[in-house]
Amino acid sequence: MPPHHDFDHEIHIENDQMPPHSHIYPLSGTELSLLQEFLDDMLSKGFIQSSQLPGGAPVIFAKKKDGTL
């Protein structure tokens, strides 16, 4: 955990309520397969671990000059 600061931010959620879940933007089939391949690789190397939390992190793909993601 990061150290405590005077300006820590806290999000209050009402009892028995879940945070909203929606996709920022839809992923194409290519992006989904690339993301799954990347996550499997990071899981196998131990860089990340699986979670059952309802929240997530956004993923954005950008094309390189050679056209790959």
Rosetta blueprint (number, residue, H / E / L):
1 M L
2 P L
3 P L
4 H L
5 H L
6 D L
7 F L
8 D L
9 H L
10 E L
11 I L
12 H L
13 I L
14 E L
15 N L
16 D L
17 Q L
18 M L
19 P L
20 P L
21 H L
22 S L
23 H L
24 I L
25 Y L
26 P L
27 L L
28 S L
29 G H
30 T H
31 E H
32 L H
33 S H
34 L H
35 L H
36 Q H
37 E H
38 F H
39 L H
40 D H
41 D H
42 M H
43 L H
44 S H
45 K H
46 G L
47 F L
48 I L
49 Q L
50 S L
51 S L
52 Q L
53 L L
54 P L
55 G L
56 G L
57 A L
58 P L
59 V L
60 I L
61 F L
62 A L
63 K L
64 K L
65 K L
66 D L
67 G L
68 T L
69 L L
